[in-house]
Amino acid sequence: MSRPAPVFASVVSVRFDADADAKLSALRRTKFVAAAALAFCVLVFAVAKSLESRHAWLGFVAAFAEAATIGGLADWYAVVALFRRPLGLPIPHTAIIPENQNRIADNLGRFIEVNFLAPEPVREKLAEVDFSALVAD
């Protein structure tokens, strides 16, 4: 006969699910806002470009909207290219993090070991702490 799961495990599981749901909701909201801003820039560019012959100053608005659109697309590509292949295409130098995950983890571990866990930095930090005051408090 199996034993029921401890109550604590179910509480932690529910809290984790709520945190994950909140983070997923925030991510979706951020993606929507970014996509809407990009679409707005494209719309402003199209309208400004079409009315530029009547109002010369709209050339500046069109240039601004064009630059914002190009910048938004470049940012999207750069972020997506770090984690996966944009549009599923086998473009070189994309999906950098998944393909180099082990090397990145090894280098990060080595960095922490050398810079934070080496005897000298630990000795310096321990020298800064006033243990007698901590115990007295």
Stockholm file with secondary structure:
# STOCKHOLM 1.0

chainA/1-137         MSRPAPVFASVVSVRFDADADAKLSALRRTKFVAAAALAFCVLVFAVAKSLESRHAWLGFVAAFAEAATIGGLADWYAVVALFRRPLGLPIPHTAIIPENQNRIADNLGRFIEVNFLAPEPVREKLAEVDFSALVAD
#=GR chainA/1-137 SS CCCCCCHHHHHHHHHHHHHHHHHHHHHHHHHHHHHHHHHHHHHHHHHHHHHTTTCTTHHHHHHHHHHHHHHHHHHHHHHHHHHSCGGGCCCTTCSHHHHTHHHHHHHHHHHHHHHTSSHHHHHHHHHHCCHHHHHHC
#=GC SS_cons         CCCCCCHHHHHHHHHHHHHHHHHHHHHHHHHHHHHHHHHHHHHHHHHHHHHTTTCTTHHHHHHHHHHHHHHHHHHHHHHHHHHSCGGGCCCTTCSHHHHTHHHHHHHHHHHHHHHTSSHHHHHHHHHHCCHHHHHHC
//
